[in-house]
């Protein structure tokens, strides 16, 4: 601690660390030029860094150098129950491993405050048109997840520094925004900026408040939980200047879908973005959160907004204590984190986006950054002439229409807009089409209160958008079963069926196995599509129905005005509502200590099983020699391809295993919920039915499906059979891929699954940040083709044998040796994507958990 910079913070009983003085003592005037992110990173160095290394670490930030690592100590870890539970399963397994080697397992605890919110376990089995859908879905959730919830309850009593918010209370990101983040921490007599990592790629949601919050995989979260610094290099920090004002009738969803397309084209992958400018000042925190939530969809790491009056207004609106609100404003103004103090900030790169250019938008199919202006539906071939036949679903039938995801339900304007559109539709006699499974799953219980206050909840319920959950549902592939008759018609007619949702993800195969494609849209547009019933519909021009007098009704007839929306938000959203929900939710009371620090594993569980990372093949040496390809893949491989999260079909390898274990099909649940059991989840590896493995071709065309080709026989099989075969042979494996490998959700099982299959190396044209970190955390070596070289220029077909030569140091050039079937041998230069010395250390130990176990036991001697 650098005590010479510790000073009293005026108007409070707290001290703060004067980062401005520390930075300017090294280079006068430097602090005023730093971007917001750099100021926050510098503060935690001044507060936490060893005095001997402080100057060198600060110089990295001042001089914008990126050649050395410096430590980052996030203040909190937030988890949802899928990756959070998996991380705690890993820690419970780590306790077992340490106990077996003579260590004290009770000493293995998160040392950083860890908040786990159970929000990813509920499937929408009962739609929003059914009475008591919420209660019915919650009952099913509890029954299916009894094993998981038993373990989660144990973690509350067994681990220190773990708080659990049980199921049925909301989505982690929205709760983080509305309650958990103080924006400025006051801990141990010191005020400092709140920072956090979260086990979900959408953790940057709370960046809207000026909080550096980034999504990490479960393995990286475990590293932070256990008190190890997250080593980082100064990120690329890009300024995004927002100009202009939104046009009438344009929602925050329309804006973020346009920004997502824009930023993807500007190649901001792994960057920290800072939004500023006059356009930014007019955006509410709800609007800003919609933009920050979509950070992974445009490939960035963080999407920051400065602290300003909007921040203060939001903290008051959401019921934060007056003392806390005053602390945020005082600290931000004292330390240069207030918006006015950042007018002198300098960026190496500034992008400009005009909010007035935004039109009504959707995104899809298949990618969140594939913007689809609603005015272009006909031109794009989405909308088409269609004729409704009695008793038949149309081509393009919308089988799922879901107001879902914290992306949009954190923004009262979006939710109120949907309610107003529903009210007008009801007044004119419009109805939801009968084949549409509609649902409303807000990320916070507060949404119900302000919709009741405004009288809009009954209007949504009348159209089939009753509240089905306070959880991450359809957006996460938890859309539940379809009506059997509808499902059968889709199969029998090979119908092009679709989903429309107000979420942030629409990757192929994610939303529902029978929704061939999915489209992202604002909440009011979701309601409109439930009325239309098909995506083959020009939503701007076509007739949604007729009123009581036989007059045609189109979208413009029911779309609410901005004045209507703002009037209801102002009158109906109140601080008392947030207090009513969150004060009892966070009154956790006294928790009894567990009888044993070791978990009593249930042998027959398909949800929770002692992890195998310290035994068998995983404890052996990785030779990086004689590697066979498991798959040769193209660009944009997502973690949904690598380890899907949606419903388990009985015909899948995991479904067959669960049936053998005695589970009835209706309780197979999702792949995501089984991630605490490696025997179930390793069968999800590459289980996506939309996978295109270039090793499997028929008549010159890549065959779609969860397929592989076993070498050297050349036999095509289901992916799981190939993995089993290679595991029995103890055959080390490699995966060859294109650009942006590992996009999407921050699920550690996308790395765990391939490691358990025997994959030692991934060689790709590029990696998405979180997934690359997860690979390192599992002891898988990420290698990157150098510019101009890829699987196509090398003419790779999967029949080759691979080896890796060279010393593994950060960013080193290694040699990939490729031996073709005809005996030809070529050597290819590749870049080692172990980016820091810490990552090399983790990789060489075999992974995060192995590294910690070794360090723990050595420190205990």
C-alpha positions in Angstrom: 0.0 0.0 0.0 1.3 3.4 -1.0 0.3 5.4 2.1 1.8 8.7 1.0 -1.1 9.0 -1.5 -3.8 8.2 1.1 -5.9 11.2 2.0 -9.3 12.1 3.6 -12.2 12.3 1.2 -14.0 15.6 2.0 -17.6 15.3 3.2 -17.1 11.6 4.2 -15.5 9.5 6.9 -13.5 7.6 4.3 -10.0 8.1 2.9 -9.1 7.8 -0.8 -5.9 7.3 -2.8 -4.9 10.4 -4.8 -4.1 8.8 -8.1 -3.9 12.2 -9.8 -1.0 13.1 -7.6 0.7 9.7 -8.1 0.5 9.9 -11.9 1.4 13.5 -12.2 4.5 13.0 -10.0 5.8 10.7 -12.7 4.8 12.9 -15.7 3.2 16.3 -14.9 -0.2 16.8 -16.5 -0.5 13.1 -17.5 -3.5 12.3 -15.4 -5.7 14.8 -17.3 -5.0 13.0 -20.6 -5.9 9.6 -19.3 -9.1 7.9 -20.4 -11.6 6.8 -17.8 -10.5 3.2 -17.9 -6.9 4.2 -17.4 -7.8 6.3 -14.4 -9.6 3.5 -12.7 -6.8 1.0 -13.4 -4.2 3.4 -12.1 -6.2 3.9 -8.9 -6.1 0.2 -8.0 -2.4 0.2 -8.7 -1.8 3.1 -6.3 -4.0 1.4 -3.7 -2.8 -2.2 -4.1 0.5 -2.3 -5.9 3.9 -3.0 -4.2 5.6 0.4 -3.8 8.7 -0.9 -5.4 6.9 -1.7 -8.7 4.3 1.2 -8.6 6.2 3.6 -10.9 6.9 1.0 -13.5 3.3 -0.2 -13.5 1.9 3.4 -13.7 4.3 4.1 -16.6 2.6 1.3 -18.5 -0.6 3.2 -18.3 0.8 6.8 -18.7 3.0 5.9 -21.7 0.4 3.5 -23.2 2.9 0.6 -23.3 1.6 -2.9 -23.7 4.7 -5.0 -23.3 4.6 -5.7 -19.6 2.0 -7.2 -17.3 0.5 -5.4 -14.3 -1.9 -6.8 -11.7 -5.6 -6.1 -11.6 -7.6 -6.9 -8.4 -11.3 -6.8 -9.1 -13.3 -5.9 -6.0 -16.1 -8.5 -6.6 -17.0 -11.7 -8.4 -20.5 -12.1 -9.6 -21.8 -15.5 -10.9 -24.9 -17.0 -12.3 -25.7 -20.5 -11.2 -24.4 -22.4 -14.2 -20.9 -21.2 -14.4 -20.9 -20.1 -10.7 -22.0 -23.5 -9.6 -19.4 -25.1 -11.9 -16.7 -22.9 -10.4 -17.7 -23.9 -6.9 -17.9 -27.6 -8.0 -14.3 -27.1 -9.1 -13.3 -25.5 -5.7 -15.0 -28.4 -3.9 -13.0 -30.8 -6.0 -9.9 -28.8 -5.3 -10.6 -29.2 -1.6 -10.7 -33.0 -2.1 -7.5 -32.9 -4.0 -5.7 -30.8 -1.3 -7.1 -33.0 1.5 -5.8 -36.1 -0.2 -2.3 -34.5 -0.3 -2.4 -33.6 3.4 -3.5 -30.0 3.1 -6.3 -28.3 5.1 -9.3 -28.1 2.7 -11.2 -25.6 4.9 -8.6 -23.0 3.9 -9.7 -23.1 0.3 -12.2 -20.2 0.0 -12.9 -17.3 -2.2 -11.0 -14.4 -0.7 -12.9 -11.9 -2.9 -16.6 -11.3 -2.1 -18.5 -13.6 -4.4 -22.2 -13.2 -5.3 -24.0 -16.1 -6.9 -27.5 -15.5 -8.4 -29.5 -18.5 -9.4 -31.0 -17.3 -12.7 -30.0 -19.7 -15.5 -32.0 -22.8 -14.5 -35.6 -22.1 -15.5 -37.1 -23.3 -18.8 -40.3 -21.8 -20.1 -42.4 -25.0 -20.1 -45.5 -22.9 -19.5 -46.0 -19.9 -21.8 -47.2 -16.5 -20.9 -50.7 -17.3 -22.1 -51.2 -19.9 -19.3 -52.6 -19.1 -15.8 -50.0 -19.3 -13.0 -47.2 -19.9 -15.6 -44.6 -18.4 -13.2 -45.5 -20.8 -10.3 -45.7 -23.8 -12.6 -42.3 -23.1 -14.2 -40.7 -22.5 -10.8 -42.0 -25.8 -9.5 -40.5 -27.6 -12.5 -37.2 -25.8 -12.0 -37.0 -26.9 -8.4 -37.8 -30.5 -9.2 -35.4 -30.8 -12.1 -32.6 -29.0 -10.3 -32.8 -30.6 -6.8 -29.3 -32.0 -7.0 -27.9 -28.7 -8.1 -29.7 -26.6 -5.6 -28.7 -29.0 -2.8 -25.0 -28.3 -3.8 -25.6 -24.6 -4.0 -27.2 -24.5 -0.6 -24.1 -26.4 0.8 -21.7 -23.8 -0.7 -23.4 -21.1 1.3 -22.5 -22.9 4.5 -19.2 -24.4 3.5 -17.4 -21.5 1.8 -16.6 -18.1 3.2 -17.3 -15.0 1.2 -20.1 -16.6 -0.9 -23.6 -15.0 -0.9 -26.4 -16.8 -2.8 -29.6 -15.2 -4.2 -31.9 -18.2 -4.8 -34.0 -18.9 -7.9 -36.9 -16.8 -8.9 -35.5 -13.3 -8.1 -34.1 -12.0 -11.4 -31.1 -12.0 -13.7 -27.6 -11.4 -12.3 -26.8 -8.4 -14.6 -30.0 -6.6 -13.8 -29.7 -7.2 -10.1 -26.0 -6.0 -10.4 -27.2 -2.8 -12.1 -30.2 -2.1 -9.8 -28.7 -3.2 -6.5 -25.4 -4.9 -6.1 -23.0 -2.4 -7.5 -22.3 0.6 -5.2 -20.4 2.3 -8.1 -17.9 3.5 -5.5 -16.9 1.1 -2.7 -16.4 2.1 0.9 -14.4 -0.8 2.5 -12.0 -0.8 5.4 -12.1 3.0 5.7 -11.2 3.6 2.0 -13.3 4.7 -0.9 -12.4 3.3 -4.3 -14.1 2.5 -7.7 -16.2 -0.7 -7.8 -14.9 -3.3 -10.2 -16.0 -6.8 -10.9 -15.6 -9.9 -13.0 -18.6 -12.1 -13.8 -19.0 -15.6 -15.1 -21.1 -14.4 -18.1 -20.0 -12.5 -21.2 -22.7 -9.9 -20.6 -21.3 -8.7 -17.2 -20.3 -5.4 -18.9 -24.0 -4.5 -18.5 -23.0 -2.6 -15.4 -20.3 -0.7 -17.3 -23.2 1.7 -17.9 -22.7 3.0 -14.3 -19.0 3.7 -14.9 -18.0 0.4 -13.3 -15.3 -1.7 -15.0 -17.0 -5.0 -15.1 -15.9 -7.7 -17.6 -17.1 -11.1 -18.5 -14.7 -14.0 -17.8 -14.9 -17.7 -17.9 -15.5 -19.8 -14.8 -11.8 -20.7 -14.7 -10.6 -17.1 -14.7 -13.3 -16.3 -12.1 -11.9 -19.1 -9.9 -8.5 -17.5 -10.2 -9.8 -14.1 -9.0 -12.0 -15.8 -6.3 -8.9 -17.4 -4.9 -7.1 -14.1 -4.5 -4.7 -14.3 -7.4 -4.2 -11.1 -9.3 -5.7 -11.0 -12.8 -2.6 -10.1 -14.7 -3.3 -7.8 -17.6 -1.7 -5.5 -20.1 -3.0 -2.1 -20.9 -6.0 -2.8 -23.2 -6.7 -0.8 -26.4 -9.0 1.9 -25.2 -11.2 3.4 -27.9 -13.3 6.5 -27.6 -16.8 6.3 -29.2 -18.3 9.7 -29.6 -22.0 9.7 -29.8 -23.6 12.6 -31.6 -27.2 13.6 -32.5 -30.4 12.4 -30.9 -32.6 9.5 -31.6 -35.5 9.9 -33.9 -39.1 9.6 -32.6 -40.2 6.0 -32.1 -36.7 4.6 -31.9 -35.9 2.4 -28.9 -32.7 1.6 -27.2 -32.8 -1.8 -28.9 -32.8 -0.2 -32.3 -29.8 1.9 -31.2 -27.8 -1.0 -29.9 -28.4 -3.2 -32.9 -27.1 -0.4 -35.1 -24.1 0.2 -32.8 -23.3 -3.5 -32.7 -23.1 -3.7 -36.5 -21.1 -0.5 -36.7 -18.5 -1.6 -34.0 -18.1 -5.1 -35.5 -17.1 -3.5 -38.8 -14.7 -1.2 -36.9 -12.9 -4.3 -35.4 -13.0 -3.4 -31.7 -12.4 -7.0 -30.6 -10.9 -7.2 -27.1 -10.9 -3.4 -26.7 -12.3 -1.3 -23.9 -14.8 1.3 -25.3 -15.6 4.6 -23.7 -18.8 6.3 -24.9 -19.0 10.0 -24.6 -20.3 13.1 -26.3 -23.5 15.1 -26.3 -25.4 12.0 -27.6 -24.3 10.1 -24.6 -25.4 12.7 -22.1 -29.0 12.3 -23.2 -29.1 8.5 -22.8 -30.6 7.2 -19.5 -28.8 4.5 -17.6 -31.4 2.1 -19.0 -30.4 3.1 -22.5 -26.7 2.9 -21.7 -27.1 -0.5 -20.1 -28.7 -1.8 -23.3 -25.6 -0.7 -25.1 -23.1 -2.0 -22.5 -24.9 -5.4 -22.3 -24.2 -6.1 -25.9 -20.4 -5.7 -25.5 -19.6 -9.3 -26.5 -21.8 -9.0 -29.5 -19.5 -6.4 -31.0 -16.5 -8.2 -29.6 -15.2 -5.7 -27.1 -14.2 -6.5 -23.5 -15.9 -3.4 -21.8 -18.2 -0.6 -22.8 -17.8 2.2 -20.3 -19.9 5.4 -19.7 -18.6 8.2 -17.5 -20.2 9.0 -14.2 -22.5 12.0 -14.6 -26.0 13.3 -13.6 -27.7 10.3 -15.3 -25.7 8.0 -12.9 -26.8 10.0 -9.9 -30.4 10.1 -11.0 -30.4 6.3 -11.6 -28.9 5.6 -8.1 -31.7 7.7 -6.6 -34.4 6.1 -8.7 -33.2 2.6 -7.7 -33.4 3.3 -4.0 -29.7 3.6 -3.1 -29.1 5.2 0.3 -28.6 9.0 0.2 -25.1 8.6 1.8 -24.1 6.2 -1.0 -25.3 8.5 -3.7 -23.4 11.4 -2.2 -20.3 9.3 -1.9 -20.4 8.5 -5.6 -20.8 12.1 -6.7 -18.1 13.4 -4.3 -15.6 10.7 -5.1 -16.1 11.0 -8.9 -15.7 14.8 -8.8 -12.7 14.6 -6.5 -10.8 12.0 -8.5 -11.6 13.0 -12.1 -14.1 10.3 -12.8 -16.9 12.8 -13.3 -17.8 13.3 -17.0 -16.8 17.0 -17.0 -13.3 16.1 -15.9 -12.8 13.8 -18.9 -13.1 16.4 -21.6 -9.3 16.5 -21.7 -9.0 12.7 -22.1 -7.0 11.5 -25.1 -7.7 8.4 -27.1 -5.5 6.7 -29.7 -8.5 6.0 -31.7 -11.9 7.7 -31.8 -15.0 6.4 -33.6 -18.1 8.6 -34.2 -21.7 7.3 -34.3 -24.7 9.5 -35.1 -27.7 8.5 -33.0 -30.1 10.4 -35.4 -29.1 7.9 -38.2 -30.8 5.0 -36.4 -33.9 3.5 -37.9 -36.2 0.8 -36.5 -34.0 -2.4 -36.5 -33.9 -6.1 -35.9 -30.9 -8.4 -36.1 -30.7 -11.8 -37.8 -30.7 -14.4 -38.7 -28.0 -16.2 -36.9 -25.8 -13.2 -35.7 -26.5 -10.3 -33.3 -24.4 -8.0 -35.5 -26.3 -8.8 -38.6 -28.5 -5.7 -38.5 -31.9 -5.9 -40.3 -33.7 -2.6 -40.8 -37.4 -3.3 -40.7 -37.8 -1.1 -43.8 -35.6 -3.6 -45.7 -37.5 -6.8 -44.8 -38.9 -7.3 -48.3 -35.6 -6.4 -50.0 -33.7 -8.9 -47.9 -36.1 -11.6 -48.8 -37.3 -12.0 -45.2 -40.8 -10.6 -45.8 -42.8 -12.2 -48.6 -46.3 -12.5 -49.8 -48.1 -15.3 -47.9 -51.6 -16.5 -47.5 -52.9 -17.9 -44.2 -54.5 -21.3 -44.7 -57.0 -22.5 -42.2 -55.4 -24.6 -39.6 -51.9 -24.4 -41.0 -48.9 -22.5 -39.8 -47.4 -20.3 -42.5 -43.9 -20.4 -43.9 -41.7 -18.5 -41.5 -44.0 -19.1 -38.6 -43.0 -17.4 -35.4 -43.2 -20.3 -33.0 -41.5 -18.3 -30.1 -42.0 -14.6 -29.3 -40.2 -13.8 -26.1 -39.7 -10.5 -24.2 -36.6 -11.7 -22.4 -33.1 -10.9 -21.4 -31.6 -8.2 -19.1 -30.4 -6.5 -22.3 -33.9 -4.9 -22.7 -35.8 -5.6 -19.5 -33.4 -3.4 -17.5 -34.7 -0.5 -19.5 -38.2 0.6 -18.3 -38.8 2.5 -21.6 -38.5 -0.7 -23.6 -40.9 -2.7 -21.3 -43.4 0.1 -21.1 -43.3 0.5 -24.9 -44.3 -3.2 -25.2 -47.1 -2.7 -22.7 -48.5 0.3 -24.5 -48.4 -1.5 -27.8 -50.2 -4.4 -26.3 -52.9 -2.0 -24.9 -53.5 -0.4 -28.3 -53.6 -3.9 -29.9 -56.1 -5.1 -27.4 -58.3 -2.0 -27.9 -58.4 -2.7 -31.6 -59.2 -6.4 -31.2 -55.8 -7.8 -32.4 -54.8 -11.2 -31.0 -51.7 -13.4 -30.8 -51.6 -16.2 -33.4 -52.3 -19.6 -31.8 -49.0 -21.2 -32.8 -46.9 -18.5 -31.1 -45.4 -19.5 -27.8 -45.2 -16.1 -26.1 -43.6 -15.2 -22.8 -42.3 -12.4 -20.7 -39.3 -13.0 -18.4 -38.1 -9.7 -17.0 -34.7 -9.6 -15.3 -36.1 -8.0 -12.2 -39.2 -8.3 -10.0 -39.4 -4.5 -10.1 -40.7 -4.7 -13.7 -43.9 -6.3 -12.4 -44.5 -3.5 -9.9 -44.2 -0.6 -12.3 -46.3 -2.5 -14.9 -49.0 -3.0 -12.3 -48.7 0.6 -11.2 -49.3 1.7 -14.8 -52.0 -0.8 -15.6 -50.0 -2.3 -18.4 -49.4 -5.8 -17.0 -53.0 -7.0 -17.7 -52.7 -5.7 -21.3 -49.6 -7.8 -21.8 -51.2 -10.8 -20.2 -54.2 -10.6 -22.5 -51.9 -11.0 -25.5 -50.1 -13.9 -24.0 -47.2 -12.1 -22.5 -47.8 -12.9 -18.8 -44.7 -13.2 -16.6 -43.3 -16.7 -16.8 -40.1 -16.2 -14.9 -37.6 -13.7 -13.4 -34.7 -15.5 -15.1 -32.5 -15.9 -18.1 -34.8 -18.0 -20.3 -35.3 -18.0 -24.1 -32.2 -15.9 -24.8 -30.2 -18.8 -23.1 -31.9 -21.5 -25.0 -34.3 -22.3 -22.1 -37.5 -21.7 -24.2 -39.1 -25.0 -23.1 -41.1 -27.5 -25.0 -43.5 -26.6 -27.9 -47.1 -27.9 -28.1 -46.6 -31.4 -29.4 -49.1 -30.8 -32.3 -47.2 -27.7 -33.4 -43.8 -29.5 -33.1 -45.1 -32.4 -35.2 -46.4 -30.1 -37.9 -43.0 -28.4 -38.1 -41.4 -31.9 -38.6 -44.0 -33.2 -41.0 -44.0 -30.1 -43.3 -40.3 -29.4 -42.8 -41.5 -25.9 -41.9 -39.2 -22.9 -41.8 -40.1 -21.8 -38.3 -38.5 -18.9 -36.4 -38.1 -17.2 -33.1 -38.3 -13.4 -32.3 -36.9 -12.3 -29.0 -35.7 -9.2 -27.2 -32.4 -10.9 -26.3 -28.8 -10.6 -27.2 -28.1 -13.9 -28.8 -29.6 -15.6 -31.9 -26.9 -18.1 -32.9 -28.1 -21.1 -34.9 -29.6 -23.8 -32.8 -29.5 -21.8 -29.6 -33.0 -20.6 -29.0 -34.9 -23.8 -29.7 -34.1 -27.0 -31.7 -37.2 -26.4 -33.9 -36.6 -22.7 -34.5 -34.5 -22.8 -37.6 -33.5 -19.2 -37.3 -33.9 -16.4 -34.7 -34.2 -12.7 -34.9 -33.5 -10.1 -32.2 -36.0 -7.2 -31.8 -37.2 -4.6 -29.3 -39.9 -5.7 -26.8 -42.7 -3.9 -28.7 -41.6 -5.5 -32.0 -41.7 -8.9 -30.3 -45.4 -8.3 -29.4 -46.1 -7.2 -32.9 -44.6 -10.3 -34.4 -46.7 -12.5 -32.0 -49.7 -10.8 -33.6 -48.3 -11.2 -37.2 -47.4 -14.9 -36.5 -44.7 -15.1 -39.2 -41.4 -13.5 -40.1 -42.6 -13.5 -43.7 -44.3 -10.2 -43.0 -43.4 -6.6 -43.8 -43.9 -5.4 -40.2 -43.8 -1.7 -41.4 -46.4 -2.0 -44.1 -48.5 -5.2 -43.9 -51.8 -5.5 -42.1 -51.7 -7.0 -38.6 -55.4 -7.5 -38.5 -58.7 -5.6 -38.6 -60.4 -3.6 -35.9 -64.0 -3.9 -34.8 -65.1 -1.9 -37.7 -63.2 -3.9 -40.3 -60.5 -1.3 -40.8 -57.0 -2.6 -41.5 -54.5 -2.1 -38.6 -50.8 -1.7 -39.2 -47.8 -1.2 -36.9 -48.0 2.6 -37.0 -51.5 2.4 -35.7 -50.4 0.8 -32.4 -46.9 2.0 -32.0 -46.7 4.3 -28.9 -45.3 7.8 -28.9 -42.2 8.8 -27.0 -44.3 11.2 -25.0 -46.7 8.3 -23.9 -43.7 6.1 -22.9 -41.9 8.8 -21.0 -45.0 9.9 -19.2 -45.7 6.4 -17.9 -42.1 5.7 -16.9 -41.9 9.0 -15.0 -45.2 8.3 -13.1 -44.9 4.6 -12.5 -41.2 3.7 -11.8 -40.4 4.6 -8.2 -37.6 4.2 -5.7 -40.0 2.5 -3.2 -40.4 -0.4 -5.7 -36.7 -1.1 -5.8 -36.5 -1.0 -2.0 -39.6 -3.3 -1.7 -37.9 -5.9 -3.8 -34.2 -5.7 -2.8 -34.2 -5.0 0.9 -35.7 -8.4 1.8 -33.8 -10.2 -1.1 -30.4 -9.2 0.3 -31.3 -9.7 4.0 -29.4 -13.0 4.0 -29.5 -13.5 7.8 -27.2 -15.8 9.7 -25.8 -18.8 7.8 -24.8 -22.0 9.8 -21.4 -23.5 9.1 -21.3 -26.8 7.2 -20.4 -29.9 9.2 -17.6 -30.8 6.9 -15.5 -28.7 4.5 -15.8 -31.6 2.0 -18.9 -32.2 -0.1 -20.6 -35.6 0.1 -20.8 -36.3 -3.6 -23.9 -38.1 -4.8 -22.7 -41.1 -6.9 -25.8 -41.3 -9.1 -26.2 -37.6 -9.8 -26.2 -36.4 -13.3 -25.8 -32.8 -12.2 -23.0 -32.7 -9.6 -20.0 -34.9 -9.7 -16.5 -34.7 -8.3 -14.4 -33.1 -11.2 -11.6 -35.2 -12.7 -9.0 -32.6 -13.3 -6.3 -34.0 -10.9 -6.5 -37.6 -12.1 -6.2 -39.9 -15.2 -5.3 -38.5 -18.5 -5.6 -34.9 -17.3 -2.8 -35.6 -14.8 -0.5 -36.9 -17.6 2.0 -35.1 -19.8 0.9 -33.1 -22.8 3.5 -34.1 -25.4 2.2 -31.9 -28.3 3.3 -34.7 -30.6 1.4 -37.0 -32.9 -1.8 -35.0 -32.8 -4.8 -36.0 -34.8 -7.5 -33.4 -35.8 -10.8 -33.8 -34.1 -12.3 -31.1 -36.3 -11.4 -28.7 -39.0 -13.6 -25.6 -38.7 -14.4 -22.3 -40.4 -14.8 -18.8 -39.1 -17.1 -17.6 -36.3 -17.2 -20.9 -34.3 -19.2 -20.0 -31.2 -19.2 -21.5 -27.7 -22.7 -22.8 -28.7 -21.0 -24.9 -31.3 -18.4 -26.1 -28.9 -20.7 -26.9 -26.0 -24.4 -26.0 -26.5 -26.5 -24.8 -23.6 -30.0 -25.6 -24.9 -32.4 -28.5 -24.4 -31.1 -32.1 -24.5 -32.7 -34.2 -27.2 -33.2 -37.9 -26.5 -31.4 -38.8 -29.7 -28.2 -37.0 -28.6 -25.3 -38.6 -26.9 -26.1 -36.8 -23.6 -29.8 -37.8 -24.0 -28.9 -41.5 -24.4 -26.6 -41.3 -21.3 -29.3 -39.6 -19.2 -31.8 -42.3 -20.3 -29.4 -45.0 -19.2 -29.1 -43.2 -15.8 -32.8 -43.5 -15.4 -33.9 -39.9 -16.0 -37.3 -39.5 -17.8 -37.1 -37.5 -21.0 -39.2 -34.6 -19.6 -36.5 -34.0 -17.0 -33.5 -34.1 -19.2 -33.3 -30.3 -18.8 -30.6 -28.3 -20.6 -27.0 -29.0 -21.3 -26.2 -25.9 -19.2 -27.8 -27.3 -16.0 -25.7 -30.4 -16.1 -22.3 -28.7 -16.2 -21.5 -29.8 -12.7 -21.3 -33.4 -14.0 -18.5 -34.0 -16.5 -19.9 -37.4 -17.5 -23.0 -35.7 -18.9 -21.5 -32.5 -20.2 -18.5 -34.0 -22.0 -21.1 -35.6 -24.3 -22.2 -32.1 -25.2 -18.8 -31.4 -26.9 -19.5 -30.3 -30.5 -23.1 -31.5 -30.0 -24.6 -28.6 -31.9 -26.7 -29.9 -34.9 -25.6 -26.9 -36.9 -21.9 -27.8 -36.7 -20.0 -27.8 -40.0 -16.9 -29.9 -39.6 -14.9 -29.6 -42.8 -13.5 -33.1 -42.3 -17.0 -34.5 -43.0 -18.1 -34.0 -46.6 -20.5 -35.6 -49.0 -20.3 -35.0 -52.8 -18.0 -32.1 -52.1 -20.3 -30.4 -49.6 -19.7 -30.1 -45.9 -22.2 -32.2 -44.1 -24.0 -30.4 -41.3 -24.3 -32.0 -37.9 -22.4 -33.2 -34.8 -20.1 -35.3 -36.9 -16.5 -36.3 -37.1 -14.2 -38.5 -39.1 -12.0 -41.0 -37.2 -8.5 -41.2 -38.6 -6.6 -43.0 -40.0 -9.6 -45.2 -40.9 -11.5 -42.3 -42.5 -14.7 -43.5 -40.8 -17.5 -40.9 -40.3 -19.3 -41.1 -37.0 -21.2 -39.0 -34.5 -18.8 -36.7 -32.7 -19.2 -38.4 -29.4 -18.3 -41.8 -30.8 -15.2 -40.3 -32.4 -14.2 -38.8 -29.0 -14.8 -42.1 -27.2 -12.6 -43.9 -29.8 -9.8 -41.4 -29.5 -10.0 -41.5 -25.7 -9.7 -45.3 -25.7 -6.6 -45.0 -27.9 -5.2 -42.3 -25.7 -4.8 -40.3 -28.9 -3.9 -36.6 -28.4 -5.9 -34.3 -30.5 -5.8 -30.9 -32.2 -8.5 -28.6 -33.6 -7.9 -26.4 -36.6 -10.2 -23.4 -37.1 -10.7 -20.0 -38.8 -11.2 -16.5 -37.5 -12.9 -15.4 -34.2 -12.8 -18.9 -32.7 -14.9 -19.1 -29.5 -17.3 -16.2 -29.9 -20.3 -16.0 -27.6 -21.0 -17.0 -24.1 -18.2 -17.2 -21.6 -18.8 -20.9 -20.8 -15.8 -22.7 -19.4 -17.2 -26.1 -20.7 -16.3 -25.0 -24.3 -12.7 -25.4 -23.1 -13.3 -28.2 -20.6 -15.1 -30.4 -23.1 -12.3 -30.4 -25.6 -9.7 -30.9 -23.0 -11.5 -33.9 -21.6 -11.7 -35.3 -25.2 -7.9 -35.2 -25.3 -7.4 -31.9 -27.3 -4.0 -30.4 -26.5 -3.8 -27.7 -29.1 -6.2 -25.3 -30.9 -4.7 -23.5 -34.0 -6.9 -20.8 -35.4 -6.8 -17.5 -37.3 -8.0 -15.7 -34.2 -9.6 -16.2 -30.8 -12.3 -14.4 -28.9 -10.8 -13.1 -25.7 -12.8 -15.0 -23.0 -12.6 -18.4 -24.7 -8.8 -18.1 -25.3 -8.4 -17.4 -21.5 -10.5 -20.5 -20.7 -8.4 -22.7 -23.0 -5.3 -21.6 -21.1 -7.1 -22.2 -17.8 -7.7 -25.8 -18.9 -4.2 -26.4 -20.1 -5.0 -26.3 -23.8 -2.4 -24.4 -26.0 -3.9 -21.7 -28.2 -1.9 -21.1 -31.4 -2.6 -18.5 -34.0 -1.8 -18.7 -37.7 0.2 -15.8 -38.9 -1.2 -13.3 -41.5 -1.7 -14.9 -44.9 -1.7 -18.5 -43.6 -4.8 -20.6 -42.8 -6.3 -24.0 -43.2 -7.2 -23.3 -46.8 -3.8 -22.0 -47.9 -2.2 -25.0 -46.3 -4.9 -27.3 -48.0 -5.6 -29.1 -44.7 -8.3 -31.9 -44.8 -7.9 -33.5 -41.4 -5.9 -36.6 -42.5 -2.7 -35.0 -41.3 -0.6 -35.6 -38.1 0.6 -32.5 -36.2 3.3 -31.6 -33.7 4.4 -28.3 -32.0 8.0 -27.4 -31.5 9.6 -24.4 -29.7 9.8 -22.7 -26.3 6.4 -21.6 -25.0 6.9 -17.9 -23.9 4.4 -15.1 -24.2 3.8 -14.3 -27.9 6.6 -16.6 -29.1 6.8 -17.9 -32.6 6.4 -21.7 -32.5 6.6 -24.2 -35.3 3.6 -26.3 -36.3 4.8 -29.4 -38.0 2.3 -31.0 -40.4 2.8 -34.5 -41.8 0.5 -35.3 -44.7 -0.9 -38.7 -45.5 1.4 -38.9 -48.5 4.5 -38.4 -46.4 5.0 -34.7 -47.2 6.2 -32.7 -44.1 5.8 -29.0 -43.8 6.7 -26.5 -41.1 4.4 -23.5 -40.4 5.3 -20.5 -38.1 2.5 -19.9 -35.6 2.1 -17.4 -32.7 1.9 -18.7 -29.2 -1.2 -17.1 -27.6 -0.1 -17.5 -24.1 -0.1 -13.8 -23.8 1.4 -13.2 -20.3 4.0 -14.8 -18.1 1.1 -15.7 -15.7 -0.7 -17.6 -18.5 2.5 -19.5 -19.3 2.7 -20.5 -15.6 -0.9 -21.6 -15.6 -0.6 -23.6 -18.8 2.6 -25.4 -17.7 0.9 -26.4 -14.5 -1.9 -28.0 -16.5 -4.5 -25.3 -15.7 -5.8 -22.8 -13.2 -6.8 -25.4 -10.6 -3.6 -27.4 -10.8 -1.5 -24.2 -10.5 -3.4 -23.2 -7.4 -3.1 -26.6 -5.8 0.6 -26.6 -6.2 1.0 -23.1 -4.9 -1.3 -23.8 -1.9 0.5 -27.0 -0.9 3.9 -25.3 -1.2 2.8 -22.3 0.9 1.4 -24.7 3.5 4.7 -26.5 4.1 
